[in-house]
């Protein structure tokens, strides 16, 4: 993380359910909006990934199921069940596929995402 990153306040940490995902819109420096999926763990760690599942070509990853594969926290797509690493975005089933991840920080009880 660098000091010059643009941070967007998404929501209060308490608005995110534990062990479940929610979708949000991230406004970038372009006119386009990016759908992201946010996941909060029981220890209040928050992960932000693209909500777009490249296999089903739908914005559905926020509805996925949190799981772990080995020591890595992942989300299983609700459509075709591919698993994505929440830290790196790498697909476990296909090494040629990954999704975007976004830096997250918690400040004053709010979840901020770097664009």
Beta strands, then each sheet from edge to edge (+ up, - down):
strand 1: 7-12
strand 2: 20-27
strand 3: 33-40
strand 4: 46-50
strand 5: 52-53
strand 6: 58-59
strand 7: 65-69
strand 8: 72-76
strand 9: 83-85
strand 10: 101-102
strand 11: 104-107
strand 12: 110-114
sheet 1: 1+ 12- 11+
sheet 2: 2+ 3- 4+ 10-
sheet 3: 5+ 6-
sheet 4: 7+ 8- 9+
end
